[in-house]
């Protein structure tokens, strides 16, 4: 496993549609392992392949509240529940935070590292993290969805 360099905005790879994965091989397995290691080293809860410069539909999520998740070619098939506004940040935008509205509950389908398709229902923060990473795979950045930017240092001073 290896820690990879995280791509920072403004890098064009962050704003392009990623290619579907067709080969479920040892290179993909290595990529997934490296992505987890990179995400943990950066103290993140999610990481998408374009964030390490790779234009593939691959993402990993680990909120520490649910099992760690590998997403290959993910698609949200249903969203439900009242949309919630909550704070988001991104490893490609260090120190930048904003409030983003997202559905509370999602159902997605994706493939695992061996190409086996699965469906998953997610709620709350776990669903938010998954949606954030899937957006990356389509070149959509959280900054495009921010309702209000938040300065965490100022917020902390008021408490």
N, CA, C and O of each residue as an XYZ file, in Angstrom:
636
protein
N       0.845     -1.182      0.000
C       0.000      0.000      0.000
C       0.886      1.239      0.000
O       2.036      1.212      0.438
N       0.308      2.329     -0.508
C       1.063      3.572     -0.589
C       0.123      4.752     -0.400
O      -1.037      4.729     -0.811
N       0.661      5.773      0.231
C      -0.082      7.018      0.350
C       0.172      7.814     -0.921
O       1.318      8.066     -1.292
N      -0.903      8.204     -1.578
C      -0.806      8.957     -2.826
C      -1.017     10.444     -2.544
O      -1.610     10.823     -1.534
N      -0.523     11.268     -3.450
C      -0.683     12.712     -3.303
C      -2.118     13.105     -3.653
O      -2.658     12.684     -4.676
N      -2.720     13.911     -2.793
C      -4.083     14.387     -3.031
C      -4.025     15.614     -3.938
O      -3.277     16.558     -3.689
N      -4.829     15.575     -4.988
C      -4.915     16.670     -5.950
C      -5.701     17.820     -5.313
O      -6.764     17.613     -4.728
N      -5.166     19.020     -5.437
C      -5.817     20.205     -4.886
C      -6.514     20.992     -5.988
O      -6.083     20.989     -7.141
N      -7.590     21.659     -5.618
C      -8.280     22.556     -6.537
C      -7.405     23.785     -6.725
O      -6.841     24.250     -5.735
N      -7.249     24.337     -7.901
C      -7.943     24.044     -9.155
C      -7.117     23.109    -10.036
O      -6.150     23.545    -10.662
N      -7.472     21.875    -10.089
C      -6.852     20.927    -11.009
C      -7.979     20.368    -11.858
O      -9.000     19.934    -11.324
N      -7.812     20.373    -13.159
C      -8.912     20.012    -14.059
C      -9.427     18.589    -13.863
O     -10.581     18.310    -14.189
N      -8.610     17.693    -13.347
C      -9.068     16.312    -13.143
C     -10.237     16.255    -12.151
O     -11.019     15.304    -12.163
N     -10.351     17.272    -11.298
C     -11.430     17.308    -10.316
C     -12.778     17.686    -10.936
O     -13.818     17.536    -10.296
N     -12.760     18.173    -12.177
C     -13.994     18.668    -12.778
C     -14.366     17.962    -14.069
O     -15.026     18.539    -14.932
N     -13.936     16.700    -14.200
C     -14.285     15.930    -15.400
C     -15.051     14.664    -15.025
O     -14.909     14.134    -13.923
N     -15.854     14.201    -15.953
C     -16.578     12.933    -15.787
C     -15.555     11.799    -15.801
O     -14.700     11.738    -16.684
N     -15.646     10.926    -14.844
C     -14.709      9.799    -14.764
C     -15.207      8.617    -15.596
O     -16.406      8.462    -15.828
N     -14.268      7.797    -16.035
C     -14.575      6.630    -16.852
C     -15.010      5.456    -15.975
O     -14.464      5.254    -14.891
N     -15.995      4.678    -16.445
C     -16.381      3.479    -15.706
C     -15.218      2.484    -15.645
O     -14.379      2.423    -16.544
N     -15.197      1.719    -14.574
C     -14.195      0.665    -14.420
C     -14.678     -0.563    -15.174
O     -15.824     -0.987    -15.026
N     -13.790     -1.130    -15.984
C     -14.117     -2.347    -16.735
C     -13.273     -3.535    -16.289
O     -13.700     -4.684    -16.402
N     -12.070     -3.255    -15.779
C     -11.154     -4.320    -15.370
C     -11.083     -4.404    -13.853
O     -10.622     -3.479    -13.185
N     -11.538     -5.511    -13.330
C     -11.521     -5.747    -11.882
C     -10.342     -6.673    -11.591
O     -10.495     -7.889    -11.478
N      -9.175     -6.071    -11.472
C      -7.940     -6.842    -11.381
C      -7.084     -6.360    -10.212
O      -7.525     -5.552     -9.395
N      -5.851     -6.871    -10.148
C      -4.977     -6.522     -9.025
C      -4.615     -5.038     -9.017
O      -4.365     -4.472     -7.952
N      -4.582     -4.400    -10.191
C      -4.314     -2.950    -10.226
C      -5.437     -2.175     -9.537
O      -5.174     -1.218     -8.809
N      -6.676     -2.583     -9.762
C      -7.815     -1.952     -9.092
C      -7.741     -2.191     -7.587
O      -7.981     -1.276     -6.798
N      -7.412     -3.409     -7.191
C      -7.308     -3.734     -5.764
C      -6.235     -2.871     -5.105
O      -6.423     -2.382     -3.991
N      -5.109     -2.687     -5.796
C      -4.022     -1.854     -5.274
C      -4.484     -0.403     -5.150
O      -4.192      0.268     -4.161
N      -5.208      0.072     -6.165
C      -5.736      1.436     -6.134
C      -6.645      1.633     -4.923
O      -6.513      2.622     -4.202
N      -7.562      0.701     -4.697
C      -8.472      0.795     -3.550
C      -7.706      0.804     -2.232
O      -7.992      1.614     -1.350
N      -6.737     -0.092     -2.098
C      -5.932     -0.142     -0.871
C      -5.189      1.178     -0.654
O      -5.149      1.701      0.460
N      -4.605      1.708     -1.726
C      -3.883      2.988     -1.628
C      -4.834      4.130     -1.277
O      -4.480      5.026     -0.511
N      -6.040      4.093     -1.842
C      -7.009      5.154     -1.550
C      -7.407      5.153     -0.083
O      -7.510      6.215      0.530
N      -7.633      3.970      0.489
C      -7.944      3.912      1.921
C      -6.774      4.469      2.738
O      -6.974      5.282      3.641
N      -5.571      4.034      2.422
C      -4.410      4.487      3.180
C      -4.243      6.005      3.069
O      -3.934      6.674      4.055
N      -4.448      6.539      1.871
C      -4.340      7.978      1.644
C      -5.414      8.735      2.429
O      -5.132      9.747      3.070
N      -6.641      8.231      2.368
C      -7.754      8.869      3.078
C      -7.503      8.888      4.584
O      -7.688      9.916      5.236
N      -7.080      7.748      5.134
C      -6.821      7.690      6.579
C      -5.674      8.618      6.980
O      -5.744      9.283      8.014
N      -4.624      8.663      6.166
C      -3.472      9.523      6.471
C      -3.871     10.998      6.467
O      -3.294     11.803      7.198
N      -4.861     11.350      5.641
C      -5.329     12.746      5.557
C      -6.470     13.024      6.526
O      -7.010     14.131      6.548
N      -6.840     12.033      7.324
C      -7.927     12.153      8.294
C      -9.254     12.495      7.617
O     -10.033     13.305      8.119
N      -9.495     11.858      6.462
C     -10.736     12.070      5.729
C     -11.728     10.957      5.978
O     -11.400      9.945      6.598
N     -12.954     11.146      5.488
C     -13.990     10.111      5.596
C     -14.382      9.574      4.219
O     -15.195      8.656      4.111
N     -13.795     10.155      3.169
C     -14.065      9.693      1.819
C     -12.987     10.191      0.883
O     -12.338     11.207      1.131
N     -12.808      9.445     -0.212
C     -11.829      9.838     -1.223
C     -12.256      9.232     -2.548
O     -12.582      8.047     -2.631
N     -12.249     10.061     -3.582
C     -12.593      9.605     -4.923
C     -11.327      9.577     -5.776
O     -10.406     10.364     -5.559
N     -11.289      8.667     -6.744
C     -10.097      8.498     -7.583
C      -9.603      9.798     -8.219
O      -8.392     10.012     -8.271
N     -10.494     10.682     -8.708
C      -9.952     11.911     -9.287
C      -9.175     12.768     -8.282
O      -8.355     13.597     -8.677
N      -9.428     12.571     -7.002
C      -8.691     13.329     -5.983
C      -7.246     12.881     -5.859
O      -6.439     13.540     -5.203
N      -6.919     11.755     -6.491
C      -5.507     11.352     -6.573
C      -5.079     11.286     -8.039
O      -4.115     10.609     -8.394
N      -5.828     12.012     -8.886
C      -5.434     12.175    -10.275
C      -5.847     11.073    -11.225
O      -5.327     10.994    -12.338
N      -6.782     10.211    -10.808
C      -7.193      9.073    -11.631
C      -8.643      9.241    -12.054
O      -9.532      9.361    -11.211
N      -8.881      9.247    -13.363
C     -10.222      9.484    -13.910
C     -11.012      8.182    -14.026
O     -11.423      7.794    -15.120
N     -11.215      7.528    -12.922
C     -11.985      6.278    -12.870
C     -13.100      6.419    -11.846
O     -12.959      7.156    -10.870
N     -14.212      5.715    -12.063
C     -15.342      5.752    -11.137
C     -15.081      4.819     -9.951
O     -15.647      3.731     -9.840
N     -14.208      5.293     -9.082
C     -13.803      4.549     -7.891
C     -13.785      5.517     -6.711
O     -13.231      6.612     -6.803
N     -14.397      5.102     -5.603
C     -14.371      5.917     -4.391
C     -14.359      5.006     -3.168
O     -14.792      3.855     -3.228
N     -13.863      5.537     -2.074
C     -13.891      4.827     -0.797
C     -14.496      5.765      0.246
O     -14.314      6.981      0.189
N     -15.215      5.176      1.195
C     -15.854      5.942      2.271
C     -15.688      5.165      3.565
O     -15.897      3.953      3.606
N     -15.309      5.874      4.623
C     -15.283      5.283      5.955
C     -15.566      6.381      6.977
O     -14.675      7.140      7.359
N     -16.820      6.450      7.409
C     -17.224      7.457      8.392
C     -16.935      6.988      9.816
O     -17.121      7.747     10.768
N     -16.492      5.770      9.965
C     -16.228      5.122     11.265
C     -17.515      4.806     12.002
O     -17.480      4.258     13.104
N     -18.673      5.151     11.398
C     -19.973      4.809     11.985
C     -20.540      3.550     11.330
O     -21.332      2.826     11.934
N     -20.127      3.301     10.093
C     -20.568      2.145      9.314
C     -19.322      1.409      8.855
O     -18.207      1.886      9.067
N     -19.499      0.250      8.226
C     -18.357     -0.451      7.660
C     -17.745      0.370      6.534
O     -18.450      1.079      5.816
N     -16.431      0.270      6.386
C     -15.752      0.942      5.279
C     -16.353      0.424      3.968
O     -16.720     -0.745      3.853
N     -16.442      1.321      2.991
C     -17.155      1.009      1.762
C     -16.301      1.323      0.544
O     -15.701      2.393      0.447
N     -16.256      0.369     -0.386
C     -15.616      0.567     -1.678
C     -16.719      0.713     -2.716
O     -17.624     -0.118     -2.787
N     -16.644      1.761     -3.515
C     -17.647      2.034     -4.527
C     -17.005      2.050     -5.908
O     -16.160      2.896     -6.198
N     -17.408      1.120     -6.746
C     -16.944      1.080     -8.126
C     -18.172      1.284     -9.009
O     -19.174      0.586     -8.848
N     -18.102      2.232     -9.937
C     -19.212      2.542    -10.845
C     -20.531      2.757    -10.084
O     -21.549      2.170    -10.448
N     -20.523      3.589     -9.036
C     -21.734      3.762     -8.230
C     -22.780      4.651     -8.899
O     -22.454      5.576     -9.643
N     -24.038      4.345     -8.615
C     -25.160      5.141     -9.096
C     -26.196      5.234     -7.985
O     -26.555      4.224     -7.380
N     -26.671      6.430     -7.719
C     -27.762      6.602     -6.758
C     -29.052      6.310     -7.512
O     -29.367      6.974     -8.500
N     -29.802      5.306     -7.036
C     -31.029      4.907     -7.723
C     -32.276      5.505     -7.075
O     -33.345      5.553     -7.684
N     -32.120      5.962     -5.827
C     -33.273      6.546     -5.135
C     -32.773      7.429     -3.999
O     -31.799      7.100     -3.322
N     -33.446      8.542     -3.803
C     -33.182      9.358     -2.618
C     -34.530      9.704     -2.007
O     -35.513      9.924     -2.715
N     -34.558      9.749     -0.672
C     -35.826     10.002      0.003
C     -35.578     10.707      1.323
O     -34.440     10.936      1.733
N     -36.667     11.037      1.962
C     -36.567     11.727      3.243
C     -36.347     13.205      3.034
O     -36.042     13.657      1.930
N     -36.505     13.937      4.091
C     -36.328     15.390      4.046
C     -34.855     15.700      3.795
O     -33.976     15.137      4.447
N     -34.595     16.586      2.859
C     -33.219     17.003      2.612
C     -32.691     17.728      3.844
O     -33.424     18.454      4.515
N     -31.430     17.524      4.125
C     -30.812     18.149      5.288
C     -29.646     19.023      4.857
O     -28.937     18.718      3.897
N     -29.467     20.103      5.579
C     -28.331     20.993      5.354
C     -27.321     20.713      6.455
O     -27.651     20.748      7.640
N     -26.080     20.434      6.050
C     -25.034     20.180      7.029
C     -23.692     20.649      6.469
O     -23.563     20.959      5.285
N     -22.721     20.689      7.337
C     -21.386     21.166      7.005
C     -20.611     20.100      6.231
O     -20.642     18.920      6.582
N     -19.918     20.524      5.177
C     -19.032     19.635      4.427
C     -17.703     20.325      4.198
O     -17.602     21.551      4.144
N     -16.697     19.490      4.066
C     -15.372     19.925      3.662
C     -14.874     18.940      2.626
O     -15.595     18.013      2.257
N     -13.656     19.123      2.151
C     -13.128     18.251      1.112
C     -11.612     18.240      1.195
O     -10.986     19.281      1.394
N     -11.022     17.058      1.042
C      -9.573     16.951      1.113
C      -8.876     17.733     -0.001
O      -7.703     18.082      0.129
N      -9.583     18.006     -1.084
C      -9.005     18.785     -2.193
C      -9.167     20.295     -1.996
O      -8.690     21.086     -2.810
N      -9.843     20.689     -0.910
C     -10.033     22.102     -0.547
C      -9.700     22.259      0.942
O     -10.602     22.525      1.737
N      -8.444     22.105      1.336
C      -8.112     22.161      2.763
C      -8.551     23.471      3.420
O      -8.302     24.560      2.904
N      -9.207     23.333      4.566
C      -9.615     24.497      5.345
C     -10.877     25.190      4.860
O     -11.292     26.187      5.451
N     -11.503     24.683      3.788
C     -12.718     25.302      3.258
C     -13.923     24.449      3.662
O     -13.935     23.237      3.448
N     -14.927     25.092      4.243
C     -16.118     24.390      4.707
C     -17.362     25.170      4.298
O     -17.354     26.399      4.233
N     -18.418     24.435      4.030
C     -19.663     25.089      3.680
C     -20.851     24.204      3.969
O     -20.728     22.985      4.082
N     -22.002     24.836      4.086
C     -23.252     24.110      4.303
C     -23.800     23.665      2.948
O     -23.911     24.460      2.014
N     -24.138     22.377      2.862
C     -24.638     21.776      1.629
C     -25.922     21.021      1.946
O     -26.008     20.325      2.957
N     -26.921     21.163      1.075
C     -28.181     20.438      1.230
C     -28.102     19.136      0.435
O     -27.754     19.138     -0.746
N     -28.428     18.028      1.093
C     -28.425     16.715      0.452
C     -29.569     15.870      1.018
O     -30.001     16.088      2.150
N     -30.057     14.905      0.232
C     -31.065     13.975      0.750
C     -30.532     13.210      1.959
O     -29.351     12.867      2.017
N     -31.409     12.947      2.918
C     -31.023     12.236      4.135
C     -30.812     10.739      3.879
O     -29.932     10.119      4.477
N     -31.625     10.167      2.986
C     -31.559      8.726      2.711
C     -31.342      8.499      1.218
O     -31.995      9.121      0.380
N     -30.415      7.598      0.903
C     -30.186      7.231     -0.495
C     -30.116      5.715     -0.620
O     -29.771      5.008      0.326
N     -30.451      5.242     -1.806
C     -30.208      3.852     -2.174
C     -29.298      3.907     -3.394
O     -29.551      4.649     -4.343
N     -28.247      3.117     -3.353
C     -27.320      3.134     -4.465
C     -27.026      1.719     -4.911
O     -27.215      0.749     -4.177
N     -26.555      1.639     -6.143
C     -26.017      0.365     -6.607
C     -24.601      0.644     -7.074
O     -24.298      1.711     -7.607
N     -23.753     -0.330     -6.862
C     -22.338     -0.195     -7.209
C     -21.762     -1.594     -7.359
O     -22.467     -2.596     -7.235
N     -20.476     -1.635     -7.627
C     -19.774     -2.915     -7.692
C     -18.662     -2.913     -6.656
O     -18.155     -1.859     -6.272
N     -18.292     -4.104     -6.211
C     -17.169     -4.223     -5.294
C     -15.886     -4.462     -6.102
O     -15.912     -4.452     -7.332
N     -14.795     -4.670     -5.419
C     -13.498     -4.802     -6.090
C     -13.404     -6.017     -7.016
O     -12.492     -6.109     -7.837
N     -14.343     -6.937     -6.878
C     -14.341     -8.132     -7.737
C     -15.356     -8.033     -8.872
O     -15.501     -8.965     -9.664
N     -16.060     -6.900     -8.949
C     -17.039     -6.691    -10.009
C     -18.446     -7.119     -9.642
O     -19.369     -6.976    -10.444
N     -18.620     -7.647     -8.431
C     -19.951     -8.089     -8.004
C     -20.803     -6.869     -7.666
O     -20.398     -6.004     -6.889
N     -21.998     -6.819     -8.271
C     -22.905     -5.695     -8.046
C     -23.600     -5.842     -6.692
O     -23.923     -6.950     -6.263
N     -23.823     -4.705     -6.024
C     -24.560     -4.708     -4.762
C     -25.417     -3.460     -4.680
O     -25.180     -2.471     -5.373
N     -26.426     -3.529     -3.810
C     -27.284     -2.390     -3.503
C     -27.089     -2.057     -2.039
O     -26.823     -2.937     -1.220
N     -27.222     -0.784     -1.718
C     -27.020     -0.356     -0.339
C     -27.920      0.838     -0.050
O     -28.063      1.741     -0.874
N     -28.519      0.824      1.128
C     -29.294      1.974      1.597
C     -28.459      2.654      2.679
O     -27.932      1.993      3.573
N     -28.343      3.967      2.593
C     -27.542      4.713      3.564
C     -28.328      5.933      4.026
O     -29.143      6.490      3.290
N     -28.055      6.334      5.277
C     -28.744      7.482      5.864
C     -27.750      8.412      6.528
O     -26.614      8.042      6.824
N     -28.216      9.637      6.753
C     -27.469     10.598      7.549
C     -26.091     10.931      7.006
O     -25.917     11.123      5.803
N     -25.113     10.997      7.900
C     -23.756     11.387      7.538
C     -23.137     10.405      6.545
O     -22.405     10.809      5.642
N     -23.431      9.123      6.711
C     -22.908      8.097      5.792
C     -23.420      8.374      4.376
O     -22.647      8.324      3.419
N     -24.712      8.664      4.237
C     -25.296      8.982      2.926
C     -24.681     10.259      2.364
O     -24.415     10.345      1.165
N     -24.458     11.239      3.213
C     -23.852     12.507      2.781
C     -22.451     12.258      2.226
O     -22.107     12.765      1.159
N     -21.658     11.492      2.934
C     -20.286     11.213      2.488
C     -20.290     10.474      1.142
O     -19.491     10.781      0.258
N     -21.184      9.513      0.998
C     -21.288      8.762     -0.254
C     -21.668      9.698     -1.400
O     -21.070      9.637     -2.474
N     -22.657     10.559     -1.178
C     -23.093     11.494     -2.220
C     -21.960     12.440     -2.616
O     -21.788     12.744     -3.797
N     -21.203     12.898     -1.653
C     -20.073     13.799     -1.905
C     -19.058     13.107     -2.828
O     -18.570     13.705     -3.787
N     -18.749     11.844     -2.523
C     -17.757     11.117     -3.333
C     -18.296     10.786     -4.725
O     -17.561     10.870     -5.708
N     -19.560     10.413     -4.814
C     -20.146     10.135     -6.135
C     -20.141     11.407     -6.986
O     -19.898     11.345     -8.191
N     -20.407     12.551     -6.370
C     -20.317     13.815     -7.111
C     -18.937     13.974     -7.747
O     -18.825     14.366     -8.908
N     -17.879     13.665     -6.975
C     -16.515     13.768     -7.508
C     -16.348     12.961     -8.799
O     -15.640     13.383     -9.713
N     -16.997     11.813     -8.867
C     -16.837     10.934    -10.025
C     -17.485     11.515    -11.284
O     -17.244     11.052    -12.399
N     -18.308     12.536    -11.074
C     -18.983     13.200    -12.197
C     -18.491     14.637    -12.380
O     -19.113     15.434    -13.082
N     -17.368     14.954    -11.738
C     -16.780     16.276    -11.890
C     -17.516     17.381    -11.153
O     -17.335     18.560    -11.455
N     -18.345     17.005    -10.188
C     -19.119     17.989     -9.421
C     -18.434     18.192     -8.064
O     -18.208     17.239     -7.319
N     -18.113     19.437     -7.767
C     -17.433     19.759     -6.520
C     -18.432     20.290     -5.495
O     -19.443     20.894     -5.852
N     -18.138     20.058     -4.229
C     -19.074     20.497     -3.187
C     -19.244     22.009     -3.203
O     -20.276     22.521     -2.770
N     -18.249     22.721     -3.694
C     -18.329     24.184     -3.754
C     -19.448     24.650     -4.684
O     -19.943     25.769     -4.548
N     -19.845     23.804     -5.621
C     -20.946     24.139     -6.524
C     -22.296     24.036     -5.811
O     -23.299     24.548     -6.309
N     -22.327     23.383     -4.656
C     -23.572     23.147     -3.929
C     -23.652     23.901     -2.607
O     -24.662     23.825     -1.907
N     -22.594     24.626     -2.264
C     -22.554     25.318     -0.978
C     -23.615     26.417     -0.925
O     -23.732     27.244     -1.830
N     -24.375     26.397      0.154
C     -25.391     27.418      0.416
C     -24.735     28.610      1.130
O     -25.010     29.772      0.831
N     -23.859     28.272      2.084
C     -23.176     29.296      2.872
C     -21.826     28.740      3.316
O     -21.746     27.632      3.845
N     -20.768     29.518      3.096
C     -19.445     29.117      3.575
C     -19.337     29.403      5.068
O     -19.927     30.355      5.578
N     -18.572     28.560      5.757
C     -18.440     28.670      7.205
C     -16.958     28.742      7.551
O     -16.163     27.918      7.100
N     -16.596     29.734      8.355
C     -15.233     29.861      8.856
C     -15.203     29.170     10.217
O     -15.702     29.714     11.203
N     -14.627     27.985     10.273
C     -14.646     27.204     11.517
C     -13.893     27.889     12.646
O     -14.242     27.715     13.813
N     -12.863     28.667     12.317
C     -12.129     29.374     13.378
C     -13.025     30.423     14.029
O     -13.032     30.556     15.253
N     -13.779     31.168     13.224
C     -14.704     32.168     13.781
C     -15.826     31.496     14.553
O     -16.215     31.953     15.627
N     -16.350     30.393     13.991
C     -17.429     29.657     14.665
C     -16.939     29.198     16.043
O     -17.680     29.289     17.022
N     -15.709     28.711     16.125
C     -15.128     28.220     17.375
C     -14.965     29.319     18.405
O     -15.126     29.080     19.602
N     -14.641     30.541     17.942
C     -14.449     31.675     18.843
C     -15.754     32.100     19.504
O     -15.745     32.638     20.611
N     -16.891     31.855     18.819
C     -18.191     32.262     19.354
C     -18.717     31.289     20.405
O     -19.592     31.639     21.198
N     -18.191     30.090     20.411
C     -18.707     29.076     21.351
C     -18.145     29.249     22.741
O     -18.479     28.479     23.642
